[in-house]
Amino acid sequence: MTTVVIVALVAFIAGGATGVGVTASNRNKATAALEAQAQSLDAVLDGQTEILTAAQKPVVLDAELKATLARVPPTCIREMGGDPLSAECLLTLCWAHGTSSAQRPSCSAVEELVVQNGNESKSVP
């Protein structure tokens, strides 16, 4: 009987020691996992802060972009009574490109289209 009590006591102590060892190991793993998660959250927050900071900066148009935007003819801007899909807009853009005759595209087909559209609109009562 004494042997049974001693074996039970040793088994109880060994089980308790094993449980404490496993719990301590799990605590270390849990602590490491939480630290890694905190680091990844810090990295995400840093990235979001950078994005927010960049989004709050004003948009600066350089001179080249302003000049390009200024070259859009009024016949292509709806707010000015133009139509960006019209033949007149296409012709104006065709005339605007190129600074010399060597660079200027051939606009004869577009000119014919504009003249044809102009004649058709006048012939309709």
N, CA, C and O of each residue as an XYZ file, in Angstrom:
500
protein
N       0.809     -1.169      0.000
C       0.000      0.000      0.000
C       0.868      1.254      0.000
O       0.556      2.238     -0.671
N       1.908      1.208      0.725
C       2.832      2.321      0.782
C       3.445      2.558     -0.584
O       3.674      3.697     -0.991
N       3.706      1.472     -1.280
C       4.287      1.596     -2.597
C       3.303      2.283     -3.537
O       3.703      3.127     -4.340
N       2.060      1.944     -3.449
C       1.034      2.556     -4.298
C       0.938      4.044     -4.000
O       0.814      4.856     -4.918
N       0.993      4.400     -2.747
C       0.919      5.809     -2.367
C       2.153      6.549     -2.885
O       2.048      7.672     -3.378
N       3.319      5.918     -2.771
C       4.552      6.552     -3.238
C       4.518      6.703     -4.764
O       4.899      7.745     -5.297
N       4.059      5.654     -5.465
C       3.970      5.728     -6.926
C       2.963      6.803     -7.332
O       3.222      7.552     -8.274
N       1.844      6.897     -6.659
C       0.834      7.907     -6.971
C       1.382      9.306     -6.700
O       1.155     10.239     -7.471
N       2.116      9.433     -5.579
C       2.698     10.728     -5.247
C       3.765     11.136     -6.269
O       3.822     12.297     -6.674
N       4.606     10.190     -6.685
C       5.633     10.471     -7.697
C       4.959     10.811     -9.037
O       5.398     11.735     -9.722
N       3.912     10.089     -9.418
C       3.201     10.356    -10.666
C       2.557     11.739    -10.618
O       2.570     12.473    -11.606
N       1.992     12.087     -9.458
C       1.370     13.392     -9.309
C       2.407     14.510     -9.435
O       2.174     15.514    -10.108
N       3.540     14.325     -8.784
C       4.599     15.333     -8.842
C       5.165     15.424    -10.262
O       5.404     16.519    -10.771
N       5.377     14.269    -10.895
C       5.901     14.273    -12.264
C       4.904     14.924    -13.219
O       5.313     15.686    -14.096
N       3.628     14.648    -13.077
C       2.600     15.266    -13.920
C       2.539     16.775    -13.698
O       2.409     17.547    -14.648
N       2.633     17.175    -12.459
C       2.627     18.610    -12.142
C       3.844     19.303    -12.736
O       3.743     20.401    -13.283
N       4.998     18.645    -12.620
C       6.217     19.234    -13.175
C       6.126     19.329    -14.700
O       6.559     20.313    -15.301
N       5.565     18.311    -15.300
C       5.386     18.332    -16.761
C       4.417     19.444    -17.154
O       4.664     20.171    -18.116
N       3.336     19.576    -16.427
C       2.356     20.629    -16.716
C       2.963     22.014    -16.567
O       2.726     22.903    -17.385
N       3.742     22.183    -15.520
C       4.392     23.478    -15.321
C       5.387     23.742    -16.443
O       5.486     24.869    -16.928
N       6.127     22.715    -16.864
C       7.092     22.874    -17.957
C       6.407     23.213    -19.269
O       6.867     24.081    -20.011
N       5.307     22.531    -19.555
C       4.569     22.795    -20.795
C       3.952     24.196    -20.747
O       3.974     24.918    -21.744
N       3.414     24.574    -19.616
C       2.811     25.897    -19.480
C       3.867     26.986    -19.656
O       3.615     27.993    -20.319
N       5.031     26.793    -19.076
C       6.103     27.776    -19.227
C       6.550     27.850    -20.687
O       6.832     28.935    -21.196
N       6.615     26.708    -21.354
C       6.993     26.686    -22.763
C       5.944     27.402    -23.604
O       6.285     28.169    -24.505
N       4.674     27.153    -23.313
C       3.593     27.820    -24.044
C       3.607     29.319    -23.792
O       3.333     30.109    -24.696
N       3.932     29.717    -22.542
C       4.012     31.144    -22.244
C       5.103     31.796    -23.074
O       4.915     32.896    -23.594
N       6.236     31.131    -23.202
C       7.334     31.681    -24.000
C       6.924     31.795    -25.470
O       7.210     32.793    -26.132
N       6.247     30.754    -25.968
C       5.794     30.791    -27.362
C       4.737     31.869    -27.555
O       4.760     32.595    -28.550
N       3.815     31.974    -26.612
C       2.764     32.983    -26.711
C       3.368     34.388    -26.640
O       2.960     35.289    -27.373
N       4.337     34.559    -25.754
C       4.997     35.865    -25.641
C       5.709     36.214    -26.939
O       5.628     37.349    -27.407
N       6.405     35.248    -27.520
C       7.110     35.491    -28.787
C       6.113     35.809    -29.905
O       6.361     36.692    -30.727
N       4.997     35.097    -29.937
C       3.990     35.337    -30.972
C       3.364     36.719    -30.806
O       3.140     37.415    -31.796
N       3.080     37.123    -29.581
C       2.510     38.444    -29.340
C       3.495     39.559    -29.691
O       3.102     40.600    -30.217
N       4.775     39.333    -29.397
C       5.782     40.335    -29.768
C       5.889     40.469    -31.288
O       6.000     41.580    -31.806
N       5.856     39.343    -32.001
C       5.909     39.388    -33.468
C       4.679     40.089    -34.028
O       4.783     40.855    -34.985
N       3.523     39.833    -33.442
C       2.297     40.477    -33.889
C       2.359     41.983    -33.635
O       1.931     42.773    -34.476
N       2.886     42.377    -32.488
C       3.013     43.799    -32.181
C       3.959     44.487    -33.167
O       3.705     45.616    -33.586
N       5.039     43.813    -33.534
C       5.974     44.382    -34.507
C       5.320     44.528    -35.871
O       5.509     45.544    -36.541
N       4.552     43.525    -36.294
C       3.894     43.622    -37.599
C       2.829     44.717    -37.589
O       2.655     45.415    -38.588
N       2.114     44.877    -36.472
C       1.137     45.955    -36.370
C       1.822     47.317    -36.403
O       1.304     48.260    -37.001
N       2.980     47.422    -35.766
C       3.735     48.679    -35.824
C       4.149     48.996    -37.257
O       4.086     50.148    -37.687
N       4.572     47.970    -37.994
C       4.977     48.187    -39.391
C       3.775     48.630    -40.236
O       3.907     49.518    -41.079
N       2.613     48.019    -40.016
C       1.401     48.402    -40.748
C       1.014     49.842    -40.415
O       0.672     50.619    -41.305
N       1.070     50.191    -39.135
C       0.728     51.556    -38.737
C       1.705     52.567    -39.312
O       1.303     53.659    -39.713
N       2.983     52.215    -39.357
C       3.964     53.110    -39.965
C       3.655     53.323    -41.447
O       3.728     54.446    -41.945
N       3.310     52.237    -42.153
C       2.963     52.344    -43.570
C       1.724     53.190    -43.785
O       1.676     54.003    -44.708
N       0.721     53.004    -42.937
C      -0.502     53.800    -43.062
C      -0.242     55.271    -42.774
O      -0.831     56.148    -43.406
N       0.642     55.537    -41.820
C       0.993     56.920    -41.516
C       1.702     57.569    -42.700
O       1.438     58.728    -43.019
N       2.597     56.834    -43.351
C       3.282     57.360    -44.537
C       2.290     57.652    -45.665
O       2.386     58.685    -46.327
N       1.343     56.745    -45.882
C       0.337     56.945    -46.925
C      -0.512     58.174    -46.611
O      -0.774     58.989    -47.495
N      -0.939     58.308    -45.361
C      -1.766     59.443    -44.964
C      -0.995     60.753    -45.116
O      -1.553     61.753    -45.567
N       0.275     60.750    -44.743
C       1.103     61.946    -44.882
C       1.259     62.325    -46.353
O       1.164     63.500    -46.705
N       1.497     61.337    -47.207
C       1.654     61.601    -48.637
C       0.341     62.081    -49.250
O       0.350     62.930    -50.142
N      -0.781     61.550    -48.784
C      -2.081     61.937    -49.338
C      -2.460     63.362    -48.942
O      -3.243     64.007    -49.639
N      -1.916     63.856    -47.838
C      -2.257     65.194    -47.387
C      -1.416     66.278    -48.050
O      -1.711     67.466    -47.916
N      -0.374     65.872    -48.761
C       0.458     66.866    -49.444
C      -0.311     67.423    -50.641
O      -1.039     66.685    -51.305
N      -0.157     68.707    -50.918
C      -0.859     69.277    -52.066
C      -0.258     68.773    -53.381
O       0.933     68.477    -53.470
N      -1.106     68.687    -54.378
C      -0.656     68.269    -55.697
C      -0.026     69.481    -56.378
O      -0.640     70.544    -56.476
N       1.196     69.305    -56.842
C       1.901     70.406    -57.486
C       2.021     70.087    -58.972
O       2.572     69.056    -59.356
N       1.499     70.982    -59.795
C       1.590     70.811    -61.234
C       2.831     71.535    -61.721
O       2.990     72.733    -61.488
N       3.698     70.820    -62.386
C       4.886     71.467    -62.926
C       4.538     72.238    -64.196
O       3.437     72.103    -64.730
N       5.460     73.026    -64.665
C       5.197     73.898    -65.816
C       4.865     73.100    -67.069
O       4.018     73.513    -67.861
N       5.523     71.966    -67.253
C       5.265     71.158    -68.453
C       3.837     70.626    -68.457
O       3.162     70.656    -69.486
N       3.381     70.143    -67.313
C       2.013     69.630    -67.227
C       0.993     70.748    -67.400
O      -0.031     70.558    -68.057
N       1.265     71.911    -66.816
C       0.355     73.048    -66.997
C       0.268     73.446    -68.463
O      -0.809     73.756    -68.970
N       1.417     73.434    -69.139
C       1.420     73.801    -70.561
C       0.637     72.783    -71.388
O      -0.075     73.149    -72.322
N       0.772     71.513    -71.041
C       0.035     70.474    -71.758
C      -1.460     70.642    -71.550
O      -2.241     70.526    -72.494
N      -1.858     70.915    -70.313
C      -3.277     71.109    -70.039
C      -3.806     72.370    -70.721
O      -4.971     72.421    -71.117
N      -2.967     73.368    -70.856
C      -3.400     74.611    -71.489
C      -3.566     74.449    -72.993
O      -4.237     75.262    -73.629
N      -2.971     73.418    -73.568
C      -3.047     73.228    -75.013
C      -4.342     72.560    -75.473
O      -4.547     72.376    -76.673
N      -5.199     72.201    -74.553
C      -6.462     71.575    -74.952
C      -7.353     72.667    -75.539
O      -7.671     73.635    -74.849
N      -7.756     72.530    -76.786
C      -8.556     73.590    -77.421
C      -9.962     73.647    -76.837
O     -10.477     72.646    -76.340
N     -10.576     74.820    -76.900
C     -11.937     74.980    -76.364
C     -12.959     74.085    -77.051
O     -13.984     73.756    -76.454
N     -12.702     73.686    -78.292
C     -13.658     72.822    -78.987
C     -13.703     71.421    -78.382
O     -14.566     70.618    -78.738
N     -12.782     71.126    -77.474
C     -12.741     69.799    -76.843
C     -13.194     69.820    -75.388
O     -13.218     68.774    -74.740
N     -13.552     70.990    -74.862
C     -13.929     71.104    -73.458
C     -15.437     71.318    -73.365
O     -15.966     72.309    -73.869
N     -16.113     70.390    -72.722
C     -17.579     70.445    -72.622
C     -18.060     71.720    -71.934
O     -19.060     72.306    -72.348
N     -17.357     72.153    -70.886
C     -17.775     73.328    -70.139
C     -17.704     74.596    -70.980
O     -18.325     75.601    -70.635
N     -16.960     74.561    -72.071
C     -16.830     75.735    -72.935
C     -17.662     75.582    -74.199
O     -17.503     76.353    -75.146
N     -18.548     74.591    -74.218
C     -19.427     74.399    -75.348
C     -18.895     73.451    -76.404
O     -19.522     73.274    -77.448
N     -17.755     72.844    -76.150
C     -17.182     71.912    -77.109
C     -17.590     70.477    -76.840
O     -18.293     70.177    -75.875
N     -17.135     69.609    -77.710
C     -17.419     68.178    -77.573
C     -16.127     67.426    -77.852
O     -15.608     67.490    -78.967
N     -15.595     66.709    -76.858
C     -14.319     66.015    -77.063
C     -14.388     64.899    -78.097
O     -13.349     64.418    -78.549
N     -15.580     64.481    -78.476
C     -15.722     63.414    -79.463
C     -16.095     63.949    -80.840
O     -16.359     63.175    -81.760
N     -16.118     65.256    -80.981
C     -16.550     65.829    -82.256
C     -15.406     65.893    -83.262
O     -14.229     65.811    -82.913
N     -15.803     66.041    -84.522
C     -14.810     66.182    -85.590
C     -14.079     67.511    -85.463
O     -12.903     67.598    -85.816
N     -14.752     68.553    -84.963
C     -14.110     69.859    -84.778
C     -12.980     69.769    -83.757
O     -11.912     70.350    -83.948
N     -13.222     69.040    -82.678
C     -12.184     68.838    -81.664
C     -11.001     68.089    -82.274
O      -9.847     68.454    -82.049
N     -11.289     67.051    -83.042
C     -10.234     66.276    -83.678
C      -9.421     67.136    -84.650
O      -8.197     67.027    -84.709
N     -10.101     67.979    -85.402
C      -9.403     68.849    -86.350
C      -8.533     69.875    -85.627
O      -7.394     70.121    -86.026
N      -9.063     70.464    -84.578
C      -8.292     71.448    -83.816
C      -7.058     70.803    -83.197
O      -5.977     71.390    -83.213
N      -7.212     69.605    -82.656
C      -6.067     68.888    -82.095
C      -5.070     68.527    -83.187
O      -3.861     68.601    -82.970
N      -5.559     68.142    -84.351
C      -4.689     67.801    -85.471
C      -3.868     69.013    -85.882
O      -2.667     68.894    -86.122
N      -4.508     70.187    -85.965
C      -3.797     71.405    -86.323
C      -2.797     71.814    -85.235
O      -1.746     72.382    -85.533
N      -3.129     71.523    -83.981
C      -2.288     71.980    -82.867
C      -0.989     71.186    -82.739
O      -0.003     71.706    -82.218
N      -0.970     69.956    -83.198
C       0.238     69.132    -83.024
C       1.266     69.445    -84.101
O       0.945     69.608    -85.278
N       2.485     69.519    -83.662
C       3.580     69.785    -84.587
C       3.807     71.270    -84.762
O       2.858     72.040    -84.912
N       5.073     71.674    -84.741
C       5.384     73.099    -84.859
C       5.884     73.474    -86.240
O       5.963     74.656    -86.575
N       6.217     72.489    -87.033
C       6.642     72.777    -88.400
C       5.884     71.861    -89.349
O       5.236     70.906    -88.921
N       5.971     72.156    -90.628
C       5.243     71.341    -91.594
C       5.782     69.912    -91.641
O       5.059     68.991    -92.024
N       7.033     69.722    -91.260
C       7.598     68.374    -91.265
C       7.011     67.520    -90.145
O       6.904     66.301    -90.276
N       6.629     68.171    -89.038
C       6.086     67.420    -87.906
C       4.567     67.369    -87.911
O       3.976     66.521    -87.243
N       3.941     68.249    -88.643
C       2.483     68.335    -88.618
C       1.867     67.117    -89.291
O       2.268     66.756    -90.398
N       0.907     66.483    -88.645
C       0.239     65.342    -89.280
C      -0.665     65.807    -90.411
O      -1.027     66.981    -90.490
N      -1.017     64.894    -91.263
C      -1.923     65.216    -92.362
C      -3.346     65.287    -91.817
O      -3.869     64.298    -91.305
N      -3.959     66.438    -91.927
C      -5.296     66.649    -91.378
C      -6.365     66.702    -92.467
O      -7.510     67.056    -92.185
N      -6.012     66.356    -93.706
C      -6.966     66.513    -94.809
C      -8.204     65.645    -94.619
O      -9.313     66.088    -94.919
N      -8.039     64.423    -94.130
C      -9.201     63.552    -93.948
C     -10.135     64.115    -92.882
O     -11.357     64.033    -93.010
N      -9.561     64.679    -91.844
C     -10.383     65.259    -90.787
C     -11.067     66.531    -91.289
O     -12.224     66.791    -90.957
N     -10.349     67.323    -92.091
C     -10.949     68.536    -92.661
C     -12.158     68.180    -93.525
O     -13.192     68.845    -93.459
N     -12.024     67.145    -94.321
C     -13.145     66.705    -95.159
C     -14.329     66.275    -94.309
O     -15.480     66.560    -94.641
N     -14.038     65.586    -93.209
C     -15.108     65.148    -92.310
C     -15.829     66.347    -91.699
O     -17.055     66.344    -91.589
N     -15.075     67.366    -91.304
C     -15.685     68.567    -90.719
C     -16.533     69.291    -91.752
O     -17.647     69.721    -91.454
N     -16.009     69.427    -92.968
C     -16.768     70.089    -94.032
C     -18.037     69.308    -94.346
O     -19.106     69.893    -94.519
N     -17.916     67.982    -94.418
C     -19.082     67.142    -94.701
C     -20.115     67.275    -93.589
O     -21.307     67.401    -93.868
N     -19.673     67.250    -92.326
C     -20.613     67.405    -91.211
C     -21.254     68.780    -91.227
O     -22.438     68.917    -90.921
N     -20.481     69.801    -91.582
C     -21.029     71.161    -91.670
C     -22.076     71.284    -92.746
O     -23.094     71.943    -92.533
N     -21.865     70.673    -93.893
C     -22.842     70.719    -94.982
C     -24.111     69.949    -94.625
O     -25.216     70.379    -94.956
N     -23.951     68.815    -93.952
C     -25.121     68.017    -93.581
C     -25.975     68.745    -92.563
O     -27.203     68.691    -92.627
N     -25.335     69.424    -91.627
C     -26.129     70.111    -90.597
C     -26.858     71.325    -91.168
O     -27.913     71.709    -90.662
N     -26.288     71.946    -92.245
C     -26.954     73.089    -92.857
C     -28.093     72.655    -93.773
O     -29.053     73.402    -93.961
N     -27.998     71.482    -94.332
C     -29.033     71.044    -95.283
C     -30.269     70.502    -94.560
O     -31.327     70.365    -95.175
N     -30.152     70.200    -93.293
C     -31.301     69.696    -92.545
C     -32.138     70.884    -92.112
O     -31.604     71.825    -91.525
N     -33.470     70.868    -92.391
C     -34.318     72.017    -92.043
C     -34.493     72.178    -90.562
O     -35.179     73.099    -90.119
